[in-house]
Amino acid sequence: MSQVEHGPTSPGWLITTDEQLGKKVAELVPPLIEDLPEPNRSAAREAWENYGEIVLVSSREEAVQASDAYAPEHLEVQCKDLDWWRDNLNNYGSLFLGEEICVTHGDKASGPNHTLPTMAAAKYTGGLSVHKFLKITTFQRATREASKYMGAVSARVSRSERMEGHARAADIRLAKYGFVDSLPWQSSKL
């Protein structure tokens, strides 16, 4: 309920192996939403109706698969063997382990920031951190011998992608370092 009150497009999901728990949640959520003040009530009602889901799975492994497919912004796990869940879940913005902690604690008091990936972006990124403000750069360097192997592969891949200019840049290095005798595409003007 605390998530669906964010707005009319805010999802709220329960993934469970317990059918009775799923039915009980489906029964309890609507009255809890109706007890909220406005405008939270209207937002939560619409979100639950359009984006609320209760997913019944047969095992905890299937629960992990379902959760990772959703890649939620916030993920609460209220199960036994919390270390297993921590080790097996991958796609979430922030993970809350155990009944003693909830999303509200993370949003308001426990420490991590509240700027988290939404709309399944947790499949490829995490929450805001100092790393978002660091510039990551890369560089490459090669020996002439390595250039021989990379050049042949690079030219072949480039041609398969119909990127002839790229292929010729690799060909030129193959010729320059003596790995090929001529460049068949080279005109006499060059």
Protein Blocks (a to p, Z undefined) as FASTA:
>chain_A
ZZmmnpmklccddddfbfklmmmmmmmmmmmmmmpccfklmmmmmmmmmmgccdddfbfk
lmmmmmmmnopabdcdddehkllmmmmpmbdfbdcedjkbcfklmmmmnopacbdceehl
lmmpccddfklmpccdddddddfklmmmmmmmmmmmmmmnopaklmmmmmmmmmmnopaf
bdfklcfkZZ
